[in-house]
């Protein structure tokens, strides 16, 4: 699997502030867990819309 990565601010290791990283299966699985973990940590509850009952 290859992923496209951008760096903010641009990284001195890549001329244009972006790069392509190739992942093996173990890295891909670990990245998936990190993404899910980060998403769960940043969940924000959204209040439901008030009912329009008359």
ChimeraX attribute file (.defattr): number of C-alpha atoms within 10 A of each C-alpha:
attribute: neighborCount
match mode: 1-to-1
recipient: residues
	/A:1	9
	/A:2	10
	/A:3	11
	/A:4	9
	/A:5	11
	/A:6	14
	/A:7	13
	/A:8	8
	/A:9	7
	/A:10	12
	/A:11	13
	/A:12	10
	/A:13	10
	/A:14	12
	/A:15	9
	/A:16	11
	/A:17	14
	/A:18	16
	/A:19	14
	/A:20	11
	/A:21	10
	/A:22	10
	/A:23	14
	/A:24	9
	/A:25	9
	/A:26	9
	/A:27	12
	/A:28	15
	/A:29	11
	/A:30	11
	/A:31	13
	/A:32	12
	/A:33	12
	/A:34	12
	/A:35	11
	/A:36	11
	/A:37	11
	/A:38	11
	/A:39	11
	/A:40	10
	/A:41	9
	/A:42	9
	/A:43	8
	/A:44	8
	/A:45	6
	/A:46	6
	/A:47	6
	/A:48	6
	/A:49	6
	/A:50	6
	/A:51	6
	/A:52	5
	/A:53	4
	/A:54	3
